[in-house]
Amino acid sequence: ELENQLTAKSKTLDDLKQSLASNGSAEQTPEAQSLRLAELCEMKDSIVNQVAQLKTSMQSILEQWRVYDEIYAEVSLMTTRYLYCIDQCKPSGEEASLEALKKQVKTLQ
């Protein structure tokens, strides 16, 4: 969106250059107009550079979030698996007999 707005403003600035070149202005001298126009062009170029830097930073941040989401999903799945395993390892019944413990060891192996 910022890039589109900058493109529109650049066109407006170009139109202004053409208008000043052909008509001039009674309020300001041509030198003052040229100076002001040069300042506007510099400001526009600075903003274009800042938007490009912002775009690069945002792409990097989006990539980092994508990696985070992938890792989070993997960790979440592993946690669910471990919780399931822990639940399966609980002794059945109140007493843990030798046979029940042997069965659990076999299940875990």
N, C-alpha and C positions, 0 to 999 in steps of 0.2 A: 504494500500500500504506500509506504514511504517512497519507494522507487517510482511508483506511478505519479505521486504528487510532485516529486522532483522533476520528472520528465515534463509535466505540465508547466511547472514554474520556469523551467529552462526555455520552453517554447515562448512563454510570456516575456521572458527576459530578452529573447531574440527578437520578438516583435517590437519590444520597447527600443532596442538598438536600432532597428530599421526605421521606426517612427521618428526617433530623435535625429537620425542621420538625414532623413528627408525633410522634416518639418522644423526641427529646432524648437526652442522655447524662449519666450520673451522674459520669463522670470529668472532664468539662469544663463550664464555664459556657456558657450559650447565646451570650454575647457572644464567648467564645473560639472556639466552634464557627463562628460566623458569620464571624469574622475569618479563621480558617483556610480556610474555604470560599471567601471572597473572594480569598485568596491563590492558591488552586488555580485559580479561574476566571481570574485574571490570567495565571497561568503557562500555562494552556491557550490563552488568546487570543494570547499571545506566540508560542507554538509554532505555532499556526494561521497567524499572519502570517509566521513564518520559513519554514514549508512552502510558503506561497504564493510567497514570494520565490524559494525554491529551485526551485520548479516553473517560474517565469518564466525564471530563469537557465538551467535545463536545456533548456527549449524553444529558447532563443537558441543555446545551444551545439550542440544537435542540428541546428538550421538551418545553422549555420556548418560543421558536418561534412558536411552534405548538399551544400552549395556546394563544399566542398573535394573531395569525391568526384567531383562532376561535372567540375570543372576538372582533377583528376588524370586522369580517363579521357580527357579531350580532349587533354591534354598527352601522355599515353601513346600515343594514336593518332597524333598529329603526329610524335612521335619515331620511331614505327615507319615512318611514311611517309618521313621524311627518311632513315632508315637504308636503306630500300629504294631510294630515289633515289640515294644515295651508292653503293650496291652496283651499280646499273645504270650509273653513270657511270665505273666503273673501266675502264681500257683493256683490250681483249681481246688477249691475247697479251703477249709480253714487250716487243716494240718498239712504240712509238707512232708509226705512220706518219702522214703528213699526211692521207691518206684516212681513216684510222681516227679521227683527231681531228675531221675535218670531219663524219664520221658521228655522233660523239658530240655535237657542237654542235647538229646538226640534231635529234637525239633529245631533247636537253635543251630546245630551243626548242619 
